[in-house]
């Protein structure tokens, strides 16, 4: 993983990240089939079985298993004892941002090959992960940009447009994951060019607190962004022990 993420640290157990620090856990989907079943509930198995594509099923199971294993480190319990609430705060459905009891807030995102979990000990966090290869037909996607972002995009040389767009898109996704709004907002009213997400009519219940944006450097065509309610002074890339 060094060529994509660099060296990964293993933070101390049962200790939340200090204020202003985010722990980012990249977890490969491939090669973990022998342990993803360890902490999966019957309901999650039923959900997994509804996926038609095997890669989507494996990504789902890896994500759910990793969420429990990572959260367990901070809570000081075994992974099977981690309760994760996914109730949507807006409609009450079971598809909201994951929350766990205790001193941490977490967010999760994935591509076909990777799952990433972001964990903070102060405030809230949202994370988004995308791969440049999955972005096509940029003209149809520019409607998600604000007027100012579209003007800036028009000045970007064509070879750089995918990377430029994904940096804005991941920031928007990270912000709406933090707030719990998901895609049910006007992305074209959410400006992510600067260090803060600037919302102008995004949603009537958009939070009034500042949402700070941070880009994370990764290789292999991956683009990662974090949104936090506490400004970050550092991001620590963390690794799980290999159990495959």
C-alpha positions in Angstrom: 0.0 0.0 0.0 3.0 2.3 0.3 2.9 3.3 -3.3 -0.7 4.6 -2.9 -1.0 5.8 0.7 2.5 5.9 2.0 3.5 4.4 5.4 0.6 3.5 7.6 0.7 4.0 11.4 -1.1 1.9 14.1 -2.5 4.3 16.7 -2.9 3.3 20.3 -6.0 1.4 21.3 -8.8 2.8 23.3 -7.7 6.4 22.6 -9.7 8.8 20.5 -7.7 11.2 18.1 -6.9 14.5 19.8 -8.8 17.6 18.7 -7.6 18.7 15.2 -6.4 15.3 14.2 -8.1 12.9 11.9 -7.2 9.2 11.6 -7.8 7.9 8.1 -8.0 4.2 7.6 -7.5 2.9 4.0 -8.6 -0.8 3.7 -8.2 -2.8 0.5 -11.3 -4.7 -0.6 -9.4 -7.5 -2.3 -7.8 -10.3 -0.2 -10.0 -10.0 3.0 -12.6 -12.6 2.2 -11.5 -14.8 5.2 -12.4 -12.3 7.8 -15.1 -10.0 6.6 -17.7 -12.5 7.9 -16.4 -12.2 11.5 -18.6 -9.3 12.6 -21.4 -9.2 10.0 -25.0 -9.4 11.3 -27.7 -11.5 9.8 -29.4 -8.4 8.5 -26.2 -7.3 6.8 -25.8 -10.7 5.2 -29.3 -10.3 3.8 -28.4 -6.9 2.4 -25.2 -8.2 0.9 -27.1 -11.0 -0.9 -29.2 -8.4 -2.7 -26.2 -7.1 -4.6 -26.0 -8.5 -8.2 -22.3 -7.7 -8.7 -19.9 -9.6 -6.6 -17.4 -6.7 -6.3 -20.2 -4.6 -4.8 -21.1 -7.3 -2.4 -17.5 -7.7 -1.2 -17.1 -3.9 -0.9 -20.3 -3.7 1.2 -19.1 -6.5 3.5 -15.6 -5.2 3.8 -17.0 -1.8 4.8 -19.3 -3.1 7.4 -16.7 -5.4 8.9 -14.0 -2.7 8.9 -16.3 -0.1 10.5 -16.7 -2.4 13.5 -13.0 -3.4 13.7 -11.8 0.2 13.5 -14.5 1.5 16.0 -13.7 -1.3 18.4 -10.1 0.0 18.7 -11.3 3.4 20.0 -14.1 2.0 22.2 -12.0 -0.7 23.9 -14.4 -3.5 23.0 -14.5 -6.4 20.7 -15.7 -5.7 17.1 -18.8 -7.8 17.5 -19.8 -5.6 20.5 -19.8 -2.3 18.5 -23.3 -0.9 18.0 -23.6 1.2 14.9 -26.6 3.3 14.4 -27.5 4.3 10.8 -30.8 6.0 11.4 -31.3 8.9 9.1 -31.8 12.1 11.1 -33.9 13.6 8.3 -36.4 10.8 7.6 -35.8 8.1 10.2 -34.8 5.4 7.6 -31.9 3.0 8.2 -29.6 4.7 5.7 -28.1 7.6 7.6 -24.5 8.4 8.4 -23.0 5.7 10.8 -22.7 6.7 14.4 -21.3 4.8 17.4 -21.5 5.6 21.1 -18.5 7.0 22.8 -15.8 9.6 22.1 -15.5 9.4 18.3 -17.2 10.4 15.1 -16.6 8.4 11.9 -17.4 8.5 8.2 -16.9 6.0 5.5 -16.4 6.0 1.7 -15.3 3.5 -0.9 -14.3 2.8 -4.5 -14.3 -0.7 -6.1 -10.9 -1.4 -4.6 -10.7 0.6 -1.4 -12.8 1.4 1.7 -11.7 4.4 3.8 -12.8 5.3 7.3 -12.2 8.7 8.8 -12.3 9.1 12.6 -12.1 12.2 14.8 -12.3 12.6 18.5 -13.7 16.2 18.5 -16.5 17.5 16.3 -17.9 15.6 13.3 -16.3 14.3 10.1 -17.2 13.4 6.5 -15.0 11.7 4.0 -15.2 11.0 0.3 -13.0 8.8 -1.9 -13.2 8.7 -5.7 -11.0 7.3 -8.5 -10.2 9.3 -11.6 -10.9 6.4 -13.9 -14.6 6.4 -12.9 -15.2 10.0 -14.1 -16.5 10.3 -17.6 -18.6 12.9 -19.5 -17.5 15.9 -17.5 -19.8 18.2 -19.4 -22.8 16.4 -17.9 -21.3 16.7 -14.4 -20.6 20.4 -14.4 -24.2 21.1 -13.4 -23.1 20.2 -9.9 -20.7 23.2 -9.8 -21.6 26.7 -8.6 -21.4 29.5 -11.1 -18.0 30.6 -9.7 -16.8 27.0 -9.8 -17.9 26.6 -13.5 -16.1 29.8 -14.4 -12.9 28.5 -12.8 -13.4 25.1 -14.4 -13.6 26.7 -17.9 -10.0 28.0 -17.4 -8.6 24.5 -16.5 -6.6 22.8 -19.3 -8.4 19.7 -20.6 -5.7 17.2 -19.3 -6.3 18.6 -15.8 -10.0 18.8 -15.8 -10.8 15.4 -14.3 -8.5 16.0 -11.3 -9.8 19.5 -10.8 -13.4 18.4 -10.9 -12.9 15.4 -8.5 -11.2 17.7 -6.0 -14.4 19.8 -5.9 -16.7 16.8 -6.0 -15.0 14.9 -3.1 -15.1 18.0 -1.0 -18.9 18.4 -1.7 -19.5 14.8 -0.9 -17.5 14.9 2.3 -19.4 18.0 3.4 -22.9 16.4 2.8 -21.7 13.2 4.5 -20.8 15.2 7.6 -24.1 17.0 7.7 -26.1 13.8 6.9 -27.8 15.3 3.9 -26.2 13.0 1.4 -27.2 13.7 -2.2 -30.6 15.3 -1.3 -29.1 18.8 -1.6 -28.2 21.3 -4.3 -24.6 20.7 -5.1 -24.6 23.7 -7.4 -25.2 25.9 -4.3 -22.3 24.4 -2.3 -19.0 26.1 -3.1 -15.9 24.1 -2.1 -13.0 26.1 -3.7 -11.6 27.4 -0.4 -10.9 26.1 3.1 -14.6 26.2 4.1 -17.7 24.8 2.4 -19.8 27.8 1.5 -23.5 26.9 1.3 -26.0 29.3 -0.3 -29.4 27.8 -0.3 -28.1 24.2 -0.2 -30.9 23.0 2.2 -33.1 24.8 4.7 -31.7 22.8 7.6 -28.0 23.2 6.6 -25.9 23.7 9.8 -24.6 27.2 10.6 -21.3 26.1 12.0 -18.2 26.2 9.8 -17.3 23.1 7.8 -13.6 22.9 7.1 -12.2 21.1 4.0 -9.0 19.2 3.8 -7.5 17.3 0.8 -5.6 14.1 1.4 -2.8 13.1 -0.9 -3.0 9.6 -2.3 -1.6 7.9 -5.4 -3.0 5.4 -7.9 -5.6 7.9 -9.3 -7.4 8.2 -6.0 -8.8 11.5 -4.8 -9.7 12.0 -1.1 -11.3 14.9 0.8 -12.3 15.4 4.4 -14.9 17.7 5.9 -14.7 18.5 9.6 -16.4 20.9 12.1 -13.0 21.3 13.9 -10.2 22.5 11.7 -7.5 19.8 11.1 -3.9 20.3 11.9 -2.9 16.8 10.8 -4.2 13.6 9.2 -2.7 10.3 10.3 -2.9 7.4 7.9 -3.6 4.2 9.8 -3.5 0.5 9.0 -5.3 -2.6 10.2 -3.4 -5.7 10.8 -3.5 -8.1 7.8 -5.8 -11.0 8.6 -6.4 -12.4 5.1 
